[in-house]
Amino acid sequence: MEIVVSGIRSTGNLHLGNYFGALRNFTRMQHENKCFFFIADYHSLTTHPTPSNLHENVRQVLAEYLACGIDPDVATIYLQSDVPEVTELYLLLNMIAYKGELERTTTFKEKVRNQPDNVNAGLLTYPVLMAADIIIHKANRVPVGKDQEPHLEITRKFARRFNNMYGTGFFPEPEAYNFGEKLVKIPGLDGTGKMGKSEGNGIFLSDDDKTIRKKVMRAVTDSGPTEPDQKVAEPIKNLFTIMQFVSDPATVKHFKEQYAACTIRYGDLKKQLAEDLVSFVAPIRESIAGISADRDYLRKVVRRGEEKARESASKTISDVRRIIGFKPF
């Protein structure tokens, strides 16, 4: 049984990219491995240092985790800020992380471009905190999408560096957990890139029917194919990719054949995709609403998760202190 760690920032609702990238597989995975799932509320402060309602954001993500099938009686679900051992390991790893390598990370460069007025130290050391989140439980696997593989390589680098510097094999070098399949990347509705909250191009698990239909009908397309068997343009390819996850295979086949024959009508494609998304999201949304309203249950889940997570994390920190040389007098 391997140790698996996964986290999602508490900046708002989960979307289909989160679901198909990992959440749909968590139900099975949690019974086959020792799983830790956390809500990264510290991480969210790097881009939202003054959140309007941090607590409600956390509650929403927690309810969505549970609605997607994570069982708190089987797996450990906790808040990042409830486990102080994480920040201690973050501090210790910062001592072996170098400014130059952090400045060269792709995510840091992107964030500097996107938020030039908020280039804080937490943004620079984001990969270090991410590494601490993972190796605090000595994880072997991390469920990540294709776009997250470089981030995981940074975690492996810090684990390897710690082991080499202190002459130990203490930390495993975690690998991507892809559920025996190719890593999934769900595209957004804007015709490029991945689905995400910050990109504003996603379908969220809590979206109502009207919102889903409105978003899909506004999805980027092109002027349409001009010759038979023409290569599918990127925006349309993205719509087909989403459709493959929520629609009947016969439906996907139908519209692909229409595209190849230059007879496709994008309005019909979007209407069908919207209705299939509505049918898919509705039961998850209803479950989220019911769980979110049960404050006592959420409080119980969080407290139990904190106890289990700290039991694991405190053992790691105790060993790390000993390895480095911190000893009581």
Secondary structure, DSSP 4 states (H G I P E B T S, - for coil): --EEEEEEESSS--BHHHIIIIIHHHHHHHHHSEEEEEEEHHHHTTT-SS-S-HHHHHHHHHHHHHHTT--TTTSEEEEGGG-HHHHHHHHHHHTT--HHHHHT-HHHHHHHHH-TT---HHHHTHHHHHHHHHHTTT-SEE---GGGHHHHHHHHHHHHHHHHHTT---S---EE--TTSPPP--B-TTSSSB--TTTT---BTT--HHHHHHHHHT----S---STTPPPPHHHHHHHHHHHHHS-HHHHHHHHHHHHTT---HHHHHHHHHHHHHHHHHHHHHHHHHHHH-HHHHHHHHHHHHHHHHHHHHHHHHHHHHHHT----
